[in-house]
């Protein structure tokens, strides 16, 4: 079954809607409700975990080893570490990102008394006062502070406003959608991935596609702090494809165009068979792709495996320039990823044995080295070995 056509306007509309909703890790309830509303509009059934991770399901024509596709709705952000005597706020980051990208950011502080606007500034912010010291001061979270756009000249003023230690701070995304297809914004990691999932689902629903087995569309809420898919999988999920950002940077092979297929990240290689199924589908469906290896990177796949899930994992990505900063992507990559997902959902299940939690050797997949050796020696004693993934 060929890949389906993607409605790129719908994809962009979804991304714009998601970016407009603040959702740093720990403050995701509003974006979860938005995703649930859209799933209802598409007619896709779903359920929520206690904390709000979403498991949506498209039923397949066959029972067997289910598939999962995952992206995360949470983003980077910050929290109030301390109320300072000068009426400003000391911060700690939510997720791993550099204070270099925080300097100058506009943001919203969510307190028990309501929300306030503000700016994150270096400690020495006035060139007219500090002259060259503005350029030579160190970079780091201990060297920035949040200026609240309210009458706050002391710690007591901050307390009167109702601002307190631990309050969540959402960083403005400041998105731009350019006519040439480029998209520049904070938090494209991973709201662009969430939009990709919705665009693929929309195409599958619109075309009444033939879905082979139950496919679970997972939306996690704590990937940026390393938890991600640790508690959302169900036992019948045999394979999970993560959609997240790749890093388009010197020394990397990721591209802002087409699909980037991750072969490994800092936690090790991804599943050989599932990863190569992604490669094979790209070739069969004429979807541009590149392969890459990420050295300082982890995703929902890592948290799933670390939680003890016996599931095949793969990572397909949209290339991002300046990841975890002012990020840039291209619509071509988002469309390509959505196309790949539609082809994957409609592709045959190649390892029926994966339907079983544990089984014997029959049906266990082989590697190319084994197949070559069997061809040379005539050794075909293993019953029905099938390359590929489930």
KEKE-3310 file (N, C-alpha, C; in steps of 0.2 Angstrom, whole numbers, plus 5000, padded with zeros to 4 digits):
npx = (5004:5004:5011:5002:4994:4998:4990:4996:4993:4984:4993:5002:4993:4990:5002:5004:4994:4998:5010:5006:5001:5007:5018:5028:5038:5029:5018:5007:4994:4985:4989:4987:4973:4970:4975:4967:4955:4957:4959:4946:4939:4944:4939:4946:4949:4954:4963:4968:4982:4985:4992:4991:4997:4994:4985:4981:4971:4971:4961:4966:4964:4968:4972:4985:5003:5004:5007:5016:5017:5026:5027:5032:5023:5028:5039:5054:5058:5057:5060:5055:5069:5073:5067:5074:5082:5083:5071:5069:5070:5078:5083:5080:5083:5070:5072:5086:5094:5103:5108:5112:5103:5093:5094:5087:5075:5057:5044:5032:5026:5019:5009:5002:4992:4989:4995:5011:5020:5037:5055:5070:5085:5103:5114:5121:5114:5113:5121:5125:5128:5137:5146:5159:5159:5147:5148:5158:5154:5151:5142:5128:5116:5116:5120:5110:5094:5076:5066:5052:5037:5030:5026:5040:5051:5058:5060:5049:5040:5038:5033:5020:5014:5012:5021:5031:5044:5047:5037:5031:5039:5036:5043:5042:5038:5039:5035:5039:5032:5038:5036:5044:5044:5052:5052:5053:5056:5055:5054:5050:5054:5045:5035:5033:5034:5023:5013:5016:5012:4998:4995:4998:4988:4976:4977:4976:4963:4955:4957:4952:4960:4968:4972:4984:4987:4982:4986:4994:4994:5005:5006:5017:5022:5033:5046:5057:5063:5068:5059:5047:5041:5040:5030:5018:5016:5008:5006:5004:5011:5023:5032:5039:5039:5048:5045:5054:5066:5080:5098:5104:5118:5136:5146:5136:5124:5111:5097:5087:5078:5067:5067:5076:5084:5088:5101:5108:5109:5114:5111:5114:5113:5098:5084:5088:5080:5068:5072:5078:5067:5061:5070:5069:5055:5056:5064:5056:5045:5049:5054:5063:5078:5090:5103:5108:5119:5118:5126:5125:5111:5094:5078:5060:5061:5072:5068:5057:5063:5072:5063:5060:5052:5050:5052:5053:5063:5063:5070:5064:5067:5065:5076:5084:5090:5100:5096:5086:5087:5084:5075:5076:5067:5060:5046:5046:5052:5043:5032:5037:5040:5027:5021:5029:5025:5012:5014:5020:5011:5002:5009:5015:5015:5029:5036:5028:5030:5032:5020:5020:5025:5036:5044:5049:5063:5058:5053:5060:5069:5082:5099:5107:5120:5119:5110:5117:5127:5119:5115:5127:5131:5120:5113:5098:5091:5084:5067:5057:5063:5062:5067:5066:5054:5042)
npy = (4994:5011:5026:5039:5054:5069:5082:5097:5109:5107:5100:5111:5120:5112:5112:5126:5128:5119:5125:5137:5134:5135:5122:5117:5103:5095:5104:5102:5099:5107:5107:5093:5092:5099:5090:5079:5084:5086:5072:5067:5074:5069:5056:5046:5034:5035:5035:5041:5041:5042:5054:5060:5056:5051:5038:5034:5024:5016:5004:4988:4976:4964:4954:4954:4957:4973:4989:5004:5022:5036:5053:5068:5079:5088:5102:5111:5122:5132:5134:5144:5147:5155:5169:5184:5198:5209:5210:5201:5185:5170:5156:5139:5127:5118:5103:5100:5113:5127:5141:5151:5152:5156:5169:5185:5180:5181:5177:5168:5168:5156:5158:5155:5164:5169:5173:5180:5191:5192:5194:5185:5189:5193:5195:5206:5218:5230:5239:5253:5255:5244:5243:5235:5224:5218:5210:5201:5194:5178:5163:5155:5147:5152:5165:5172:5181:5183:5196:5202:5208:5218:5228:5225:5227:5221:5207:5206:5212:5203:5192:5198:5198:5185:5176:5162:5151:5137:5140:5138:5142:5147:5147:5159:5153:5160:5158:5157:5155:5153:5157:5150:5137:5135:5134:5143:5142:5141:5126:5117:5104:5094:5097:5098:5085:5080:5086:5080:5066:5069:5073:5062:5053:5060:5058:5044:5042:5050:5043:5031:5020:5004:4997:4987:4980:4983:5000:5011:5027:5037:5050:5057:5065:5069:5069:5077:5077:5065:5054:5051:5038:5029:5023:5021:5011:4996:4978:4971:4979:4977:4984:5000:5016:5031:5048:5062:5076:5077:5081:5094:5098:5103:5089:5080:5070:5073:5080:5094:5092:5079:5063:5059:5045:5038:5028:5025:5031:5040:5030:5018:5006:5007:4996:4983:4977:4984:4997:4995:4992:5005:5011:5003:5005:5019:5018:5011:5019:5030:5041:5054:5051:5051:5044:5044:5046:5049:5057:5064:5062:5057:5049:5045:5032:5027:5029:5020:5007:5007:5006:4993:4988:4976:4979:4982:4996:5011:5026:5040:5055:5073:5085:5097:5113:5121:5114:5114:5127:5142:5135:5128:5121:5112:5111:5101:5090:5087:5083:5072:5063:5061:5055:5043:5037:5034:5024:5015:5011:5004:4994:4977:4965:4959:4950:4939:4931:4941:4943:4936:4936:4928:4915:4900:4897:4897:4907:4918:4932:4934:4940:4949:4944:4930:4926:4926:4917:4905:4904:4901:4889:4881:4878:4877:4875:4881:4884:4893:4906:4924:4939:4956:4967:4968)
npz = (5000:4995:5002:5010:5004:5012:5021:5021:5026:5036:5045:5047:5054:5065:5071:5074:5083:5094:5098:5103:5115:5131:5138:5147:5155:5168:5168:5159:5157:5150:5136:5134:5135:5123:5114:5116:5112:5098:5094:5097:5088:5076:5077:5084:5096:5113:5128:5145:5155:5173:5176:5164:5151:5135:5127:5112:5100:5085:5078:5071:5057:5060:5075:5086:5087:5093:5087:5091:5090:5095:5102:5111:5121:5130:5134:5135:5149:5164:5182:5197:5207:5218:5227:5224:5233:5226:5219:5209:5200:5204:5194:5189:5176:5167:5160:5149:5144:5138:5147:5139:5128:5135:5139:5136:5133:5132:5143:5153:5170:5180:5194:5210:5211:5199:5182:5177:5166:5159:5158:5154:5159:5158:5172:5172:5163:5157:5145:5146:5159:5163:5153:5145:5153:5151:5140:5144:5155:5163:5156:5161:5172:5184:5181:5176:5178:5181:5176:5182:5175:5183:5198:5207:5217:5227:5238:5246:5238:5228:5235:5239:5226:5225:5220:5220:5226:5215:5206:5190:5174:5158:5142:5129:5113:5100:5086:5068:5052:5037:5020:5011:5017:5028:5046:5061:5078:5096:5105:5095:5096:5105:5098:5085:5081:5087:5079:5067:5070:5071:5058:5051:5056:5053:5038:5037:5043:5034:5022:5025:5028:5027:5041:5048:5060:5078:5081:5091:5096:5105:5117:5126:5142:5149:5143:5142:5154:5155:5158:5149:5139:5149:5157:5149:5140:5134:5137:5124:5114:5103:5095:5094:5087:5088:5086:5084:5086:5075:5075:5066:5063:5063:5060:5061:5052:5050:5042:5037:5028:5021:5029:5044:5050:5064:5069:5081:5098:5113:5122:5115:5100:5090:5088:5077:5066:5066:5064:5051:5044:5043:5035:5023:5020:5017:5005:4997:4996:4990:4998:5004:5013:5027:5037:5054:5069:5086:5098:5110:5116:5119:5120:5120:5117:5124:5138:5138:5136:5147:5157:5157:5147:5135:5120:5103:5097:5087:5080:5071:5063:5062:5055:5065:5066:5078:5090:5105:5106:5097:5087:5070:5057:5042:5032:5023:5029:5039:5032:5025:5036:5041:5030:5029:5041:5038:5028:5036:5045:5037:5032:5030:5044:5049:5058:5065:5076:5086:5092:5103:5120:5124:5116:5106:5095:5082:5069:5074:5069:5057:5054:5041:5040:5044:5035:5023:5026:5027:5014:5008:5014:5013:5024:5031:5043:5053:5056:5046:5047:5047:5041:5046:5055:5068)
capx = (5000:5008:5011:4996:4995:4997:4987:5002:4990:4982:4999:5004:4988:4991:5009:5003:4990:5002:5015:5002:5000:5013:5018:5034:5037:5025:5013:5005:4987:4981:4990:4984:4966:4969:4976:4961:4949:4958:4958:4939:4937:4946:4936:4951:4948:4960:4963:4973:4985:4984:4996:4989:4999:4988:4986:4976:4971:4967:4961:4968:4960:4971:4974:4992:5008:5002:5013:5016:5021:5026:5030:5030:5020:5031:5044:5059:5055:5061:5056:5058:5073:5074:5065:5080:5081:5082:5064:5070:5069:5083:5079:5083:5080:5066:5075:5093:5096:5108:5106:5114:5097:5087:5095:5083:5068:5051:5041:5026:5027:5012:5009:4995:4988:4988:5001:5014:5025:5043:5060:5076:5091:5109:5114:5123:5110:5114:5127:5126:5130:5142:5150:5162:5157:5141:5151:5163:5152:5150:5136:5125:5109:5117:5121:5104:5088:5070:5063:5044:5034:5025:5030:5043:5058:5061:5058:5043:5035:5037:5028:5014:5012:5010:5026:5034:5048:5044:5032:5033:5040:5035:5047:5038:5040:5040:5036:5038:5031:5040:5033:5048:5044:5056:5049:5058:5053:5057:5049:5048:5056:5044:5028:5033:5033:5016:5009:5017:5007:4991:4994:4997:4981:4971:4977:4973:4956:4952:4957:4949:4966:4968:4977:4986:4986:4981:4991:4994:4998:5006:5008:5020:5022:5039:5052:5062:5067:5070:5054:5044:5037:5042:5024:5013:5016:5004:5010:5004:5015:5029:5037:5038:5043:5048:5046:5058:5071:5087:5102:5107:5124:5142:5148:5130:5121:5104:5095:5081:5074:5066:5067:5082:5083:5093:5104:5110:5110:5119:5109:5116:5109:5091:5083:5091:5075:5063:5076:5079:5061:5060:5075:5066:5049:5058:5066:5050:5040:5053:5054:5070:5080:5097:5105:5113:5120:5118:5131:5122:5104:5090:5071:5055:5063:5077:5064:5053:5068:5075:5058:5059:5048:5053:5049:5058:5062:5067:5069:5064:5067:5065:5082:5083:5096:5100:5091:5085:5088:5080:5076:5073:5065:5057:5040:5047:5054:5037:5028:5040:5039:5020:5021:5032:5021:5006:5016:5022:5004:4998:5014:5014:5018:5034:5038:5022:5032:5032:5014:5021:5030:5042:5043:5055:5067:5054:5050:5064:5072:5089:5102:5110:5126:5116:5107:5123:5130:5115:5115:5133:5132:5114:5110:5092:5088:5079:5061:5054:5066:5059:5070:5061:5052:5035)
capy = (5000:5017:5031:5043:5061:5073:5089:5101:5115:5104:5099:5118:5122:5108:5114:5132:5127:5117:5130:5143:5132:5133:5116:5114:5097:5097:5109:5099:5098:5111:5104:5087:5093:5101:5084:5075:5087:5084:5065:5066:5077:5064:5050:5041:5033:5036:5035:5045:5039:5046:5060:5064:5054:5049:5032:5034:5018:5014:4996:4985:4971:4958:4954:4952:4961:4979:4994:5011:5028:5041:5059:5070:5086:5093:5106:5114:5128:5134:5135:5149:5144:5159:5176:5188:5204:5215:5209:5197:5178:5165:5151:5133:5125:5112:5100:5102:5118:5132:5148:5156:5153:5159:5176:5189:5176:5183:5171:5168:5164:5154:5158:5153:5170:5170:5173:5187:5191:5194:5193:5182:5194:5192:5199:5213:5218:5237:5242:5260:5254:5240:5243:5229:5218:5214:5205:5196:5190:5171:5161:5149:5148:5156:5171:5175:5182:5184:5202:5202:5214:5220:5232:5220:5229:5218:5200:5207:5214:5197:5189:5201:5196:5178:5172:5158:5146:5131:5142:5136:5147:5144:5152:5160:5150:5165:5155:5160:5150:5156:5155:5145:5131:5135:5135:5144:5143:5137:5120:5112:5098:5090:5099:5097:5078:5079:5088:5074:5061:5071:5073:5055:5050:5063:5055:5038:5043:5053:5038:5025:5016:4997:4997:4980:4978:4989:5005:5015:5033:5039:5056:5057:5072:5071:5066:5082:5076:5058:5049:5049:5033:5024:5021:5021:5005:4990:4972:4969:4983:4974:4989:5007:5021:5037:5054:5067:5080:5076:5087:5096:5102:5101:5083:5076:5068:5074:5085:5098:5089:5072:5059:5057:5039:5037:5021:5025:5037:5039:5023:5012:5006:5005:4989:4982:4975:4990:5003:4994:4993:5012:5012:5000:5009:5025:5017:5008:5024:5036:5046:5055:5050:5050:5040:5048:5043:5055:5055:5067:5062:5051:5050:5041:5025:5025:5028:5014:5001:5007:5005:4986:4986:4972:4981:4985:5003:5015:5034:5044:5062:5079:5088:5103:5117:5124:5111:5116:5134:5145:5129:5129:5115:5113:5107:5095:5085:5085:5080:5066:5059:5059:5050:5037:5034:5031:5018:5010:5008:5000:4989:4970:4963:4954:4945:4937:4929:4946:4943:4932:4939:4924:4909:4897:4900:4897:4914:4923:4935:4933:4946:4948:4939:4924:4924:4925:4910:4900:4903:4898:4882:4877:4877:4881:4871:4885:4884:4899:4913:4930:4946:4962:4969:4968)
capz = (5000:4995:5007:5009:5004:5018:5021:5025:5029:5043:5048:5050:5059:5071:5075:5077:5089:5099:5100:5106:5122:5136:5141:5150:5159:5174:5167:5152:5157:5144:5129:5134:5133:5116:5110:5116:5108:5091:5093:5097:5081:5071:5079:5086:5103:5117:5136:5148:5161:5179:5175:5158:5145:5130:5122:5107:5097:5079:5078:5065:5055:5063:5082:5086:5090:5092:5086:5094:5088:5101:5102:5118:5121:5135:5132:5140:5153:5170:5188:5201:5212:5224:5226:5226:5237:5221:5216:5203:5201:5202:5190:5187:5170:5166:5155:5148:5139:5140:5149:5133:5124:5139:5139:5132:5132:5135:5147:5158:5176:5183:5201:5213:5211:5192:5178:5175:5160:5161:5153:5157:5157:5161:5178:5170:5157:5154:5143:5148:5166:5164:5147:5142:5157:5148:5135:5146:5160:5161:5154:5165:5175:5190:5179:5173:5182:5178:5178:5182:5172:5188:5203:5211:5218:5233:5239:5249:5233:5224:5239:5238:5220:5225:5216:5225:5224:5212:5201:5183:5169:5151:5138:5123:5107:5095:5080:5062:5047:5031:5014:5008:5020:5034:5052:5066:5084:5101:5106:5089:5099:5100:5096:5077:5081:5089:5073:5062:5072:5070:5051:5048:5058:5048:5032:5038:5044:5028:5017:5027:5027:5029:5046:5048:5067:5082:5081:5097:5096:5112:5118:5133:5145:5153:5140:5143:5160:5155:5160:5143:5138:5154:5160:5144:5135:5136:5135:5117:5110:5101:5092:5095:5083:5091:5082:5088:5082:5074:5076:5060:5065:5061:5062:5061:5046:5050:5037:5038:5022:5022:5036:5047:5053:5069:5070:5088:5102:5119:5125:5111:5094:5090:5086:5070:5062:5065:5060:5044:5041:5041:5029:5017:5018:5013:4998:4993:4995:4987:5003:5005:5020:5029:5043:5058:5075:5090:5104:5117:5114:5121:5118:5123:5116:5130:5144:5138:5137:5154:5162:5157:5142:5130:5114:5098:5096:5082:5081:5065:5066:5058:5056:5068:5067:5084:5094:5112:5106:5092:5082:5063:5053:5036:5031:5019:5034:5043:5028:5024:5042:5041:5024:5032:5046:5035:5025:5041:5048:5032:5030:5033:5050:5047:5063:5069:5083:5091:5096:5110:5125:5124:5112:5104:5090:5076:5068:5076:5063:5055:5052:5034:5040:5045:5028:5018:5028:5025:5007:5006:5016:5012:5031:5032:5047:5057:5053:5044:5049:5043:5042:5047:5061:5069)
cpx = (5004:5007:5005:4998:4994:4995:4992:4999:4987:4988:5002:4999:4989:4997:5008:4999:4994:5007:5012:5001:5006:5012:5025:5033:5034:5019:5010:4998:4983:4982:4987:4977:4965:4970:4970:4955:4950:4957:4950:4936:4938:4942:4940:4950:4954:4958:4969:4976:4984:4986:4994:4993:4994:4990:4980:4977:4967:4967:4962:4964:4962:4973:4981:4997:5006:5009:5011:5020:5020:5029:5028:5028:5023:5037:5049:5055:5060:5057:5059:5062:5073:5071:5071:5078:5080:5075:5064:5070:5076:5080:5084:5080:5075:5069:5082:5093:5100:5105:5108:5108:5092:5088:5091:5076:5063:5047:5035:5027:5020:5013:5002:4990:4987:4995:5004:5019:5031:5048:5066:5082:5097:5110:5116:5120:5111:5120:5129:5129:5137:5147:5153:5160:5151:5143:5155:5161:5150:5143:5134:5119:5110:5119:5116:5098:5082:5067:5056:5042:5028:5029:5033:5050:5061:5058:5050:5037:5033:5032:5021:5010:5009:5015:5030:5039:5045:5039:5035:5034:5040:5039:5043:5041:5042:5040:5035:5037:5032:5037:5038:5049:5047:5051:5054:5054:5056:5052:5047:5050:5051:5037:5027:5031:5026:5011:5010:5012:5000:4990:4994:4990:4976:4971:4974:4966:4952:4952:4954:4954:4965:4974:4978:4984:4985:4987:4990:4998:4999:5009:5011:5021:5028:5045:5058:5066:5068:5065:5050:5040:5038:5036:5018:5012:5011:5007:5010:5007:5021:5034:5035:5042:5042:5049:5048:5062:5077:5091:5106:5113:5131:5144:5142:5128:5114:5103:5088:5076:5073:5067:5074:5081:5089:5095:5106:5110:5114:5117:5111:5112:5102:5090:5084:5085:5070:5066:5077:5073:5059:5064:5071:5060:5051:5060:5060:5045:5043:5052:5061:5072:5088:5098:5109:5114:5121:5121:5128:5114:5101:5083:5067:5057:5068:5073:5060:5058:5070:5069:5056:5055:5052:5050:5054:5057:5066:5065:5069:5063:5067:5071:5081:5090:5095:5095:5092:5087:5082:5080:5073:5072:5062:5051:5041:5049:5048:5033:5030:5039:5032:5018:5023:5028:5015:5008:5018:5016:5001:5003:5013:5017:5023:5037:5032:5024:5032:5026:5015:5026:5036:5040:5049:5058:5063:5051:5055:5068:5079:5092:5106:5116:5124:5113:5112:5126:5126:5115:5121:5134:5126:5111:5104:5088:5083:5073:5058:5057:5064:5063:5064:5059:5044:5032)
cpy = (5006:5021:5035:5050:5065:5080:5093:5107:5113:5103:5106:5120:5119:5111:5121:5132:5124:5121:5136:5141:5131:5126:5113:5108:5099:5101:5108:5098:5101:5108:5097:5087:5095:5094:5080:5077:5085:5077:5064:5069:5072:5057:5044:5040:5034:5035:5038:5041:5043:5053:5064:5062:5051:5043:5032:5027:5018:5006:4994:4979:4964:4959:4952:4957:4969:4984:5001:5016:5033:5047:5062:5078:5091:5096:5108:5120:5130:5134:5141:5145:5148:5166:5180:5195:5210:5214:5205:5190:5174:5159:5144:5130:5118:5109:5102:5107:5123:5138:5153:5157:5156:5167:5180:5186:5180:5176:5173:5164:5163:5153:5155:5158:5172:5170:5180:5186:5194:5192:5190:5186:5191:5197:5206:5214:5225:5239:5249:5260:5250:5239:5236:5223:5214:5209:5200:5192:5183:5169:5155:5152:5153:5164:5175:5176:5184:5191:5202:5209:5216:5224:5227:5223:5226:5211:5201:5208:5207:5193:5191:5199:5189:5174:5169:5153:5140:5133:5140:5142:5144:5150:5153:5157:5155:5162:5159:5155:5154:5153:5150:5138:5130:5137:5137:5146:5139:5131:5116:5105:5098:5091:5098:5089:5076:5080:5083:5068:5063:5071:5066:5052:5053:5060:5048:5037:5045:5048:5032:5019:5009:4997:4989:4977:4984:4993:5010:5021:5036:5046:5057:5064:5073:5068:5071:5081:5069:5053:5047:5044:5027:5020:5021:5015:5000:4984:4970:4973:4980:4979:4996:5012:5028:5043:5060:5071:5076:5082:5089:5101:5100:5094:5078:5075:5070:5080:5088:5096:5082:5069:5058:5050:5038:5030:5020:5031:5036:5032:5017:5012:5005:4998:4988:4982:4981:4996:5001:4993:5000:5013:5009:5003:5015:5024:5015:5014:5030:5042:5047:5054:5050:5046:5045:5044:5049:5053:5058:5068:5056:5053:5045:5034:5023:5024:5022:5008:5001:5006:4997:4984:4982:4973:4984:4992:5006:5022:5037:5051:5067:5083:5095:5107:5121:5121:5113:5124:5138:5140:5131:5122:5117:5109:5101:5089:5082:5081:5073:5061:5057:5054:5043:5033:5031:5024:5013:5007:5003:4994:4982:4969:4958:4949:4943:4934:4934:4947:4940:4935:4935:4918:4906:4900:4901:4904:4919:4926:4934:4940:4944:4943:4932:4921:4922:4918:4905:4899:4900:4891:4878:4875:4881:4877:4874:4886:4891:4906:4918:4936:4951:4963:4968:4974)
cpz = (5000:5001:5005:5008:5010:5017:5025:5028:5036:5047:5052:5055:5065:5075:5078:5083:5095:5102:5104:5113:5126:5139:5143:5154:5166:5173:5160:5152:5151:5137:5129:5132:5126:5112:5110:5112:5101:5090:5093:5090:5075:5072:5081:5094:5107:5125:5139:5154:5167:5178:5169:5151:5141:5127:5118:5102:5090:5078:5071:5063:5058:5071:5081:5089:5088:5090:5089:5090:5093:5099:5109:5117:5126:5132:5137:5144:5159:5176:5192:5207:5219:5222:5229:5229:5232:5217:5210:5205:5199:5199:5190:5181:5171:5160:5154:5142:5142:5141:5143:5129:5128:5139:5134:5130:5135:5138:5151:5164:5179:5190:5203:5212:5204:5188:5177:5170:5163:5156:5157:5154:5161:5167:5177:5163:5154:5152:5145:5155:5166:5158:5145:5146:5155:5144:5138:5152:5158:5159:5159:5169:5181:5188:5175:5179:5178:5181:5177:5179:5177:5193:5208:5211:5224:5233:5242:5243:5229:5228:5239:5232:5220:5222:5222:5222:5221:5207:5194:5178:5162:5147:5131:5117:5101:5088:5074:5056:5040:5025:5010:5012:5027:5040:5057:5072:5089:5101:5100:5091:5105:5098:5088:5077:5082:5083:5068:5064:5070:5062:5048:5050:5054:5041:5032:5039:5037:5023:5019:5026:5030:5034:5048:5055:5072:5082:5087:5096:5102:5112:5125:5135:5149:5150:5141:5149:5161:5156:5154:5143:5143:5157:5155:5140:5138:5134:5128:5112:5109:5098:5093:5091:5086:5086:5086:5084:5081:5074:5069:5062:5063:5064:5062:5053:5045:5045:5039:5032:5023:5029:5038:5051:5058:5070:5077:5091:5108:5122:5121:5104:5095:5087:5078:5065:5061:5062:5053:5040:5039:5035:5023:5015:5014:5006:4994:4991:4992:4992:5005:5012:5021:5035:5047:5065:5080:5096:5111:5116:5117:5120:5122:5122:5122:5136:5144:5139:5145:5159:5162:5151:5136:5123:5109:5097:5090:5083:5074:5067:5060:5060:5059:5068:5074:5089:5102:5112:5102:5087:5075:5060:5046:5035:5027:5024:5037:5039:5026:5030:5042:5035:5026:5037:5043:5031:5030:5044:5044:5030:5033:5040:5049:5052:5067:5076:5088:5095:5103:5114:5125:5120:5110:5098:5083:5075:5070:5070:5063:5053:5045:5034:5040:5038:5023:5020:5026:5018:5004:5008:5015:5019:5031:5037:5052:5053:5052:5047:5045:5045:5043:5054:5062:5073)
residu = (UNK:UNK:UNK:UNK:UNK:UNK:UNK:UNK:UNK:UNK:UNK:UNK:UNK:UNK:UNK:UNK:UNK:UNK:UNK:UNK:UNK:UNK:UNK:UNK:UNK:UNK:UNK:UNK:UNK:UNK:UNK:UNK:UNK:UNK:UNK:UNK:UNK:UNK:UNK:UNK:UNK:UNK:UNK:UNK:UNK:UNK:UNK:UNK:UNK:UNK:UNK:UNK:UNK:UNK:UNK:UNK:UNK:UNK:UNK:UNK:UNK:UNK:UNK:UNK:UNK:UNK:UNK:UNK:UNK:UNK:UNK:UNK:UNK:UNK:UNK:UNK:UNK:UNK:UNK:UNK:UNK:UNK:UNK:UNK:UNK:UNK:UNK:UNK:UNK:UNK:UNK:UNK:UNK:UNK:UNK:UNK:UNK:UNK:UNK:UNK:UNK:UNK:UNK:UNK:UNK:UNK:UNK:UNK:UNK:UNK:UNK:UNK:UNK:UNK:UNK:UNK:UNK:UNK:UNK:UNK:UNK:UNK:UNK:UNK:UNK:UNK:UNK:UNK:UNK:UNK:UNK:UNK:UNK:UNK:UNK:UNK:UNK:UNK:UNK:UNK:UNK:UNK:UNK:UNK:UNK:UNK:UNK:UNK:UNK:UNK:UNK:UNK:UNK:UNK:UNK:UNK:UNK:UNK:UNK:UNK:UNK:UNK:UNK:UNK:UNK:UNK:UNK:UNK:UNK:UNK:UNK:UNK:UNK:UNK:UNK:UNK:UNK:UNK:UNK:UNK:UNK:UNK:UNK:UNK:UNK:UNK:UNK:UNK:UNK:UNK:UNK:UNK:UNK:UNK:UNK:UNK:UNK:UNK:UNK:UNK:UNK:UNK:UNK:UNK:UNK:UNK:UNK:UNK:UNK:UNK:UNK:UNK:UNK:UNK:UNK:UNK:UNK:UNK:UNK:UNK:UNK:UNK:UNK:UNK:UNK:UNK:UNK:UNK:UNK:UNK:UNK:UNK:UNK:UNK:UNK:UNK:UNK:UNK:UNK:UNK:UNK:UNK:UNK:UNK:UNK:UNK:UNK:UNK:UNK:UNK:UNK:UNK:UNK:UNK:UNK:UNK:UNK:UNK:UNK:UNK:UNK:UNK:UNK:UNK:UNK:UNK:UNK:UNK:UNK:UNK:UNK:UNK:UNK:UNK:UNK:UNK:UNK:UNK:UNK:UNK:UNK:UNK:UNK:UNK:UNK:UNK:UNK:UNK:UNK:UNK:UNK:UNK:UNK:UNK:UNK:UNK:UNK:UNK:UNK:UNK:UNK:UNK:UNK:UNK:UNK:UNK:UNK:UNK:UNK:UNK:UNK:UNK:UNK:UNK:UNK:UNK:UNK:UNK:UNK:UNK:UNK:UNK:UNK:UNK:UNK:UNK:UNK:UNK:UNK:UNK:UNK:UNK:UNK:UNK:UNK:UNK:UNK:UNK:UNK:UNK:UNK:UNK:UNK:UNK:UNK:UNK:UNK:UNK:UNK:UNK:UNK:UNK:UNK:UNK:UNK:UNK:UNK:UNK:UNK:UNK:UNK:UNK:UNK:UNK:UNK:UNK:UNK:UNK:UNK:UNK:UNK:UNK:UNK:UNK:UNK:UNK:UNK:UNK:UNK:UNK:UNK:UNK:UNK:UNK:UNK:UNK:UNK:UNK:UNK:UNK)
# end
